[in-house]
Amino acid sequence: MTTVNQMHGILGQSTHYPKTYAPDILFPIARSLGREKLALKDFIGVDYWQIFELSWLNPQGISQVATARLIVPATSEFIIESKSLKLYLNSLNFTIFASVTNVQKTVENDLSNCLKTTVQLQIFSLDDDTLKIDKAMGECLDNIFDDLDKKVTLTDDVSPELLSIAKDEYALQHFHSHLLRSNCPVTNQPDWGTVEVLMDGLTADKADLLQYILSFRQHNGFHEQCVEQIFSDLTTTYQPKSLMVRAWYTRRGGIDINPVRVSDESLMPKFSRLVRQ
């Protein structure tokens, strides 16, 4: 019988950090595993991975440090297991590279081969202000129950049936919540994030939308899969003409993951980083 750890590689297992270049440690996970039960199977968008612990050796043997951003298209057959990525990046710590460009090309090649797609890596010096702190856009839903005489419905897992239509009319709606929480499906560790929704669809009941977001609190799912479930469930309920769902997850192991899904490429937002990251 296949165990959870066998399905997901080294995540959740005790491991040793490699001290030599180790591209074979990268472990892919099929996106299809998270899309099997969704109404939608194909998605437009990207996964942004922010890397805060990138290091290698220059030809003189001196440690170099930088931050970086990985860009993985949502059309890729696989996602990368986060712990295997961390270990792979650590394997670069004692590897000599002739230049920053060599680091970039090596990581792009290794990740692209593993995920069977074209992965981009952008490397930033510590003096670069590209990763400045931004804010989520739209109305914050987090305090919406303050003026309501009702309590949140507690659920054991994601509950799309909580979503409801306030008006059978189309409207441009823009919301965010800092209360997105899910669990790693392997380690069961909690993952916190901020989710933002921009939708031209049937008018959503905002309190019920927040309840739906809160229903992820005990859900086991990878970051990318959670965003795709939200996108799929909102599409089913509100029949949007256009939809953008994005999430900024908090950092773990020097890496944070930020999936974005859109109904059309024209809706792709600029990359941003929030205060908890």
C-alpha positions as CSV (number, residue, x, y, z in Angstrom):
1,M,0.0,0.0,0.0
2,T,1.3,3.5,-0.9
3,T,1.8,5.7,2.1
4,V,1.4,9.5,2.3
5,N,5.1,10.0,2.5
6,Q,5.7,7.8,-0.5
7,M,3.2,9.8,-2.5
8,H,4.8,13.1,-1.5
9,G,8.5,12.3,-1.3
10,I,10.6,13.7,1.5
11,L,8.1,16.2,2.9
12,G,7.3,15.1,6.5
13,Q,10.4,13.0,6.8
14,S,13.6,13.6,8.7
15,T,16.3,14.6,6.1
16,H,19.9,15.7,5.9
17,Y,20.8,18.9,4.2
18,P,23.0,18.2,1.1
19,K,26.4,19.9,0.9
20,T,26.9,19.2,-2.8
21,Y,24.7,20.2,-5.8
22,A,21.7,17.9,-5.8
23,P,19.1,18.5,-8.6
24,D,17.9,14.9,-8.2
25,I,16.4,15.9,-4.8
26,L,13.6,17.9,-6.5
27,F,10.3,16.2,-6.2
28,P,7.3,16.9,-8.5
29,I,3.6,16.5,-7.5
30,A,1.0,16.1,-10.2
31,R,-1.4,19.1,-10.3
32,S,-4.1,16.6,-11.4
33,L,-4.3,15.3,-7.8
34,G,-5.8,18.6,-6.6
35,R,-8.0,19.1,-9.6
36,E,-9.8,15.7,-9.6
37,K,-12.8,16.8,-7.6
38,L,-13.1,20.4,-9.0
39,A,-15.6,21.6,-11.5
40,L,-12.8,23.2,-13.4
41,K,-9.8,21.2,-14.6
42,D,-7.8,23.8,-16.6
43,F,-6.5,27.1,-15.1
44,I,-4.8,30.2,-16.3
45,G,-2.3,31.9,-14.0
46,V,1.0,31.4,-12.3
47,D,2.5,30.4,-9.0
48,Y,5.0,32.9,-7.6
49,W,7.5,31.5,-5.1
50,Q,9.5,34.1,-3.1
51,I,12.9,32.8,-2.0
52,F,14.6,34.6,0.8
53,E,17.5,32.2,1.5
54,L,19.4,31.9,-1.9
55,S,23.1,31.4,-1.5
56,W,26.1,30.0,-3.5
57,L,29.9,30.4,-3.8
58,N,31.7,32.7,-6.2
59,P,34.9,31.5,-7.9
60,Q,36.9,32.8,-4.9
61,G,34.9,30.5,-2.5
62,I,33.0,33.4,-0.9
63,S,29.4,33.0,0.0
64,Q,26.9,35.1,-2.1
65,V,23.4,35.8,-0.9
66,A,20.3,37.1,-2.7
67,T,16.6,36.9,-2.8
68,A,14.7,35.5,-5.8
69,R,11.3,34.8,-7.3
70,L,10.3,31.6,-9.1
71,I,7.5,31.8,-11.7
72,V,5.7,28.6,-12.5
73,P,2.8,28.6,-15.0
74,A,-0.5,27.1,-13.9
75,T,-0.4,25.0,-17.0
76,S,2.5,22.9,-15.8
77,E,1.9,19.2,-15.3
78,F,3.4,19.3,-11.9
79,I,4.0,21.6,-8.8
80,I,7.2,21.3,-6.8
81,E,7.2,19.9,-3.3
82,S,8.3,22.8,-1.1
83,K,10.7,20.9,1.2
84,S,12.5,19.3,-1.8
85,L,12.9,22.8,-3.3
86,K,14.4,24.1,0.0
87,L,16.8,21.2,0.2
88,Y,17.8,21.7,-3.5
89,L,18.4,25.4,-2.9
90,N,20.5,24.6,0.1
91,S,22.6,22.2,-2.1
92,L,23.7,25.3,-3.9
93,N,25.2,26.8,-0.8
94,F,28.6,25.1,-1.3
95,T,28.6,25.1,-5.1
96,I,30.8,27.4,-7.1
97,F,29.2,29.4,-9.9
98,A,31.0,31.7,-12.2
99,S,28.2,34.3,-12.1
100,V,24.7,35.2,-11.0
101,T,23.5,34.3,-14.5
102,N,24.9,30.8,-14.1
103,V,22.9,30.4,-10.9
104,Q,19.8,31.6,-12.7
105,K,20.2,29.3,-15.7
106,T,21.0,26.3,-13.5
107,V,17.9,26.7,-11.3
108,E,15.7,27.4,-14.3
109,N,16.9,24.4,-16.1
110,D,16.6,22.0,-13.1
111,L,13.1,23.2,-12.2
112,S,11.9,23.2,-15.8
113,N,13.1,19.6,-16.3
114,C,11.4,18.5,-13.1
115,L,8.1,20.2,-13.7
116,K,8.1,19.7,-17.5
117,T,7.4,23.3,-18.2
118,T,9.3,26.6,-18.5
119,V,10.2,28.0,-15.1
120,Q,11.6,31.5,-14.7
121,L,13.9,32.6,-11.9
122,Q,14.5,36.3,-11.1
123,I,17.4,37.0,-8.7
124,F,17.6,40.2,-6.7
125,S,20.5,41.8,-4.7
126,L,19.8,42.7,-1.1
127,D,19.9,46.3,-2.1
128,D,17.1,45.9,-4.6
129,D,13.7,47.3,-3.4
130,T,11.7,45.1,-5.8
131,L,10.2,43.1,-2.9
132,K,8.8,46.1,-1.1
133,I,5.7,45.6,1.1
134,D,2.3,46.2,-0.5
135,K,-1.3,45.9,0.5
136,A,-4.2,43.7,-0.6
137,M,-6.8,45.5,-2.6
138,G,-10.6,45.6,-2.3
139,E,-12.9,45.6,0.7
140,C,-11.7,43.6,3.7
141,L,-14.2,41.0,4.8
142,D,-12.7,40.1,8.1
143,N,-14.9,42.3,10.4
144,I,-18.1,41.9,8.5
145,F,-19.8,39.9,11.3
146,D,-19.3,42.8,13.8
147,D,-22.6,44.3,12.6
148,L,-24.5,41.0,12.1
149,D,-26.5,39.1,14.6
150,K,-25.2,35.7,13.5
151,K,-22.3,33.4,14.1
152,V,-19.9,31.7,11.7
153,T,-20.9,28.1,10.8
154,L,-18.1,25.8,11.9
155,T,-17.2,23.1,9.4
156,D,-14.7,20.2,9.2
157,D,-13.7,21.0,5.6
158,V,-14.3,23.3,2.7
159,S,-18.0,24.0,2.2
160,P,-18.9,25.5,-1.1
161,E,-22.6,25.3,-0.1
162,L,-21.9,28.3,2.2
163,L,-21.6,30.6,-0.8
164,S,-24.8,32.4,-1.6
165,I,-26.1,35.1,-4.0
166,A,-27.2,38.4,-2.4
167,K,-28.7,39.7,-5.7
168,D,-29.4,38.0,-9.0
169,E,-27.5,40.9,-10.6
170,Y,-24.0,41.2,-12.0
171,A,-21.7,43.5,-10.3
172,L,-17.9,44.2,-10.2
173,Q,-16.8,43.0,-6.7
174,H,-13.4,43.3,-5.0
175,F,-12.7,41.7,-1.7
176,H,-9.9,40.3,0.4
177,S,-9.4,38.5,3.7
178,H,-6.4,37.8,5.8
179,L,-8.1,34.8,7.5
180,L,-7.3,32.1,4.9
181,R,-5.9,29.1,6.7
182,S,-5.4,25.5,5.5
183,N,-3.2,22.6,6.4
184,C,-0.3,20.9,4.6
185,P,-1.7,17.6,3.4
186,V,1.4,15.8,4.5
187,T,2.7,17.3,7.7
188,N,-0.7,18.8,8.8
189,Q,1.1,22.0,9.7
190,P,-1.1,25.2,9.3
191,D,-0.6,27.5,6.4
192,W,-1.8,31.1,6.8
193,G,-2.4,33.5,4.0
194,T,-4.3,36.5,2.5
195,V,-6.8,35.9,-0.3
196,E,-8.0,38.5,-2.8
197,V,-11.0,38.1,-5.2
198,L,-11.8,40.4,-8.1
199,M,-15.0,39.3,-9.8
200,D,-17.6,40.5,-12.2
201,G,-20.4,38.1,-11.4
202,L,-23.6,37.6,-9.6
203,T,-23.7,39.7,-6.4
204,A,-22.1,37.7,-3.6
205,D,-23.3,37.7,0.0
206,K,-20.2,39.0,1.7
207,A,-20.8,37.3,5.1
208,D,-21.3,34.0,3.4
209,L,-18.2,34.5,1.3
210,L,-16.1,35.0,4.5
211,Q,-17.7,31.9,6.0
212,Y,-16.6,30.0,2.9
213,I,-13.0,31.3,3.2
214,L,-13.0,30.3,6.9
215,S,-14.2,26.8,6.0
216,F,-10.7,26.1,4.7
217,R,-9.4,26.2,8.3
218,Q,-9.2,22.4,8.6
219,H,-8.8,21.6,4.9
220,N,-5.7,19.6,3.8
221,G,-4.5,21.1,0.6
222,F,-1.4,22.6,-1.0
223,H,-1.4,26.4,-1.6
224,E,-2.0,26.1,-5.3
225,Q,-4.8,23.6,-4.9
226,C,-6.6,25.8,-2.3
227,V,-6.6,28.8,-4.7
228,E,-7.8,26.7,-7.6
229,Q,-10.7,25.3,-5.4
230,I,-11.7,28.9,-4.5
231,F,-11.6,29.9,-8.2
232,S,-13.6,26.8,-9.2
233,D,-16.3,27.2,-6.5
234,L,-16.8,30.9,-7.1
235,T,-17.1,30.2,-10.8
236,T,-19.8,27.6,-10.2
237,T,-21.8,29.8,-7.8
238,Y,-21.5,33.3,-9.3
239,Q,-21.1,32.5,-13.0
240,P,-18.6,35.4,-13.4
241,K,-17.9,37.2,-16.7
242,S,-14.4,37.7,-15.3
243,L,-12.6,36.4,-12.2
244,M,-9.2,36.8,-10.5
245,V,-8.3,34.9,-7.3
246,R,-4.9,35.2,-5.7
247,A,-3.3,34.3,-2.4
248,W,-0.2,35.4,-0.5
249,Y,0.8,32.7,1.9
250,T,3.1,33.3,4.8
251,R,6.7,32.2,4.7
252,R,8.0,28.8,5.8
253,G,11.6,27.7,5.5
254,G,12.6,30.9,3.8
255,I,10.0,30.4,1.0
256,D,6.5,31.7,0.5
257,I,4.0,30.7,-2.3
258,N,1.7,33.0,-4.0
259,P,-0.7,31.4,-6.5
260,V,-2.8,33.6,-9.0
261,R,-5.6,32.3,-11.1
262,V,-7.5,34.3,-13.7
263,S,-10.3,33.8,-16.2
264,D,-8.3,35.7,-18.8
265,E,-4.6,36.6,-19.1
266,S,-5.6,40.3,-19.2
267,L,-6.6,40.1,-15.5
268,M,-3.1,39.0,-14.3
269,P,-2.1,41.4,-11.5
270,K,1.3,42.7,-10.8
271,F,3.4,40.7,-8.4
272,S,3.3,42.0,-4.8
273,R,4.4,41.1,-1.3
274,L,2.4,41.7,1.9
275,V,3.5,42.6,5.4
276,R,3.3,39.0,6.8
277,Q,5.7,37.9,4.2
